[in-house]
Amino acid sequence: MTEVEVVFENKGSNQTTVESDFDSDDDLPLSTFLTKKRPKLSKPNYSWKKGDINQDFPEWVNTSGPKNSLSPLELFFQFIDDEIIDLVVKYSNIYAFQHNRRVICTP
């Protein structure tokens, strides 16, 4: 390995400082810096038993679902409100302006 020296000179004085980037750790093999291996964990010991599955489950009753049927338009307005419509109009106008279209959309 080549040793490098850095020289600093103070302009106001006649002192010269020499620093070396060589360190005694540079001579150590890299294997000394490895972390110690953790011991392997033993595999858990499972004991399996043969047997029937307990089928005493309660009967499931479907109680979910709409209380009343809505039309497709009513369902649409359940999820799309005026704020969403305004955003679509705004960004449609921006797109039209960017692509030199002379269309102005209003909600």
N, C-alpha and C positions, 0 to 999 in steps of 0.2 A: 504494500500500500504506500502511496506517495504521501508524504507529510506536507501540509500546506501551512504557511505562516502568513499572518495578516499583520501589516505594519501600519500603525496609526501615528501620525505626527501632529503635535499640538502647534499651531501656527504662532502662538504667543510665547512659546518657550522652546528650549532646545532639547526637550525630552522626547524620546521615541519609545512607544509601547509596542511590544511584540506579543501577539497572541497566537496560540497554536490550536488548530481544531482537532488535534490528535488527543485521544482519550485512552486511558488504560483499558476501558471496556471494549475498545476496538480489537484487542488481541484475544478476547474471550470467544470461544466457539458459540455459535448461535444456539446450540442445544442447551446451554446454561440458562437461556432466557425463556425457555418453554415452561409453560405452567404445568404443574403436576396433574396427572390424569386422575380424574375422579374414579373411585371404585365402581365397578359395574353393579347395578342393582340386580338382586336375584329375581327370577321370574316368580310371580305369584302362583301358588299351588291351588288349583281349583278342584273341587270334588263334585262330580256330576251325579245326579240321582235320576233314575227313571221314574216317571209317574205321569198321571193324566193331568191335563190342564183343567183348572177349576172353571166351569162354564156357568157359574151363577151370576151372570151379568144382568143388571136391570134392563128392561126393555126400553129402547130409545124411541122417543116420540118427537117428531119434527114439529117444532112450534115456531120456527123462524119463517120468514117470508114477508112479503108486503101485506099490510093490513087491508089495503084497497089497491086495486089495479090502476096504474097511471097510464095516460096516453104517452106515445113516444115523445111528443112535444113537451109534455109536463116533465118527463124524465130528463130530457135535454136541459131544460131550465133548472133542474135540481143541481146540475153540475156546472153549467155555464151561466155565469151571472153577467151583469152589466160591465163589471170591471174587466172581465176576460174579453168581452166584445170590444170595449174601448182599446185594449191592447192590440187586438187583431187589426182594428182600423188604423191605429197609430203606425204599426210596423208595416202595414200594407202601403200606407202613404209614403213612408220612408223608402220602401223598396221601389215604388213607382218613381219617386223623385230621383233616386240613384240610377235608374235605368232609363231616364229621359222620357218617361210616360207622363202624359198630361191628364192624369186621373186623380181626382180628389175624392176619397171615400169619407162618408160621414156615417155615424152609427144610427 
